[in-house]
Amino acid sequence: ALPCCWRRGALARDMKRLLPWTPQVAPLVLTATLGQARAAQASPLAPAYAMHDSYVGIDFFEKWDFWAAEDPSKGNVAYLDAVRAADAGLVKALESRIYMGVDATSIIAAGQGRSSVRIQSKTTYNAGLFVFEAEHLPTGCGTWPAFWLYGEDAAHPWPSWGEYDIIEGVHMAERTQTSLHTPGTSCSQDAVVPGEDFLEDWQLGADGTPADDCGIASPGQFRNQGCAQVGP
């Protein structure tokens, strides 16, 4: 079961070859943006998908937990709980859309995190088709919008059950990316061919070669880079 998360943007085209592991508990995760999300699960009687969960409406935020702990990625950010985020005007839910934002007006002192929002779905998923619509994702210096899934519990800390970054845009990046992160150094996807199995390219690693190994400590790649496909 994967939880859905919002926090950090590259639309994953196709990652055709499945990885040799099965993620266990993962929620949807969102980080500071505007949009709506829906989840569907395949019917056991037919190949079509049926609507399972719809994340849109004035009760949107009731279906998510607000992350108010320190940022595991060590970003210059201070995530707010639901009450503080609403009071600061960083979240708002309407019938047809929701808003998640970041404090874009305060002057932040050195060492102080900028107020922002990260939410994680209360429902977890083992599989499904996820449709996410966004009118705007933040771009530019210091931003990190994302829509992603990951799994962990007390006995299986990240990245034991993996992470799937569906939409991710970091800092001054001019293109989005999608990434998979698995433990260790050997989860090669070098048989997945750009232009044939997916539409764009592999992101380059620290040594200038394609980052096509999902292991977070893979040789020649940046730490925690995983196998990352560059989007449009």
Secondary structure, DSSP 4 states (H G I P E B T S, - for coil): -B-EEE----------SPPSS---S--EEEES-EEEEEEEEE-TTSSSEEEEEEE-STTGGGGEEEP-S--TT--SEEE--HHHHHHTT-EEE-SS-EEE----SPPPPTTPPEEE-EEEESS-BSS-EEEEEEEE---STT---EEEEE--BTTB-TTTT-EEEEEE--TT-SS-EEEEEBSSS--B-TTSPBTTTBSSEEPB-TTSSB--B-BTT-TTS-TT--EEEE--
